């Protein structure tokens, strides 16, 4: 998950300075969405493991 947090933060930084009309905007938006999805999944899996104990 640490790598996903780094990826999320980097994508946010790039998107903050990028025009929505830039061809790279879609790429970084997708990178951000994917990282956020992975973070959420990791947190859910961690909570599920805590519930099992």
C-alpha positions in Angstrom: 0.0 0.0 0.0 2.8 2.5 0.6 3.6 2.5 -3.2 -0.1 3.1 -3.9 -0.1 6.2 -1.6 3.1 7.5 -3.3 1.4 6.9 -6.7 -1.8 8.6 -5.6 0.1 11.7 -4.3 2.3 11.9 -7.4 -0.7 11.7 -9.7 -2.5 14.4 -7.7 0.5 16.7 -8.0 0.7 16.2 -11.8 -3.0 16.7 -12.2 -2.9 20.0 -10.2 -0.6 21.5 -12.8 -2.0 19.8 -15.9 -4.7 21.2 -18.2 -7.8 19.0 -18.7 -7.2 19.4 -22.4 -3.7 17.7 -22.1 -3.5 14.3 -23.6 -1.8 13.2 -20.4 -4.7 14.2 -18.2 -6.6 11.1 -18.9 -3.6 8.9 -18.1 -2.9 10.6 -14.8 -6.6 10.5 -13.9 -6.7 6.8 -14.4 -3.5 6.3 -12.4 -5.0 8.3 -9.6 -8.3 6.3 -9.7 -6.4 3.0 -9.8 -4.2 4.0 -6.8 -7.2 5.1 -4.8 -9.0 1.9 -5.6 -6.0 -0.2 -4.4 -5.7 1.8 -1.2 -9.4 1.3 -0.4 -9.1 -2.4 -1.1 -6.1 -2.7 1.1 -7.9 -1.0 3.9 -10.9 -3.2 3.5 -8.7 -6.3 3.6 -6.9 -5.1 6.7 -10.3 -4.5 8.4 -11.5 -7.9 7.4 -8.3 -9.5 8.9 -8.8 -7.5 12.1 -12.4 -8.9 12.3 -11.2 -12.5 12.0 -8.9 -12.2 15.0 
